């Protein structure tokens, strides 16, 4: 079916992730210009200039490099390479990862699962119901007819074993504590078919994130690729590929 590529999407992330640095940049730039014109202290002008440069660079990083409200592409191109079958998106949120998979794999169908509870509202704000926000984005992307929405806890998935051909989870499982992570990964291993792919995408407090926000973007205790590899292997997956993107780590695993 044709896919809309120009319709507006609203993933609902807080404004400060994309535009918060402008709150610092604009007044800092005004004060810097005044300080320069009036020949204020050299050290004050240096501090103001550094603040202007940092806030401007951080804005460009978050708006155009990370682009949290943009349409992402698959970080691992070999994920679910057959492209046909049923995919589960664990912790689908407002649909960013669901749309990523459905646009990259136009023959696939997908179940977008989320608990849609208090944590959802903390991340994506009030307004329409969580399911309505997700559905609106699926429609805007032109993929709603290949997607269904399920309300459930990722630690106790309401599906029979071996239901799905592949699983994706983006910036969701790393919100859980260690016990919850173990439960969610075990459930993922249970409901995916043998040899099914699992693409796990997580927040990384890398140089990009540290430069722009410091610890504000930290999830999951800043666990790294080695820790997540061990957890996936314990749950019954074989890790095939792992890598990084700005403020992101990802692992492509396959059910043993």
Protein Blocks (a to p, Z undefined) as FASTA:
>chain_A
ZZdfkbccdehpafklmmmmmmmmmmmmmmmmmmmmnopafklmmmmmmmmmmmmmmmmm
mmmmnommbccddfblkgoklopacdddehklnommmmmmmmmmmmbccddddekimklm
mmnogajdfklmmmmmmmmnopmmmcccddddfklccbdehkbfbdcdehklmmpcfklm
mmmmmmmmmmpcehiacddddddddfklmmmnommlpghhipafklmmmmmmmnopacfb
dcddehiacdddddZZ
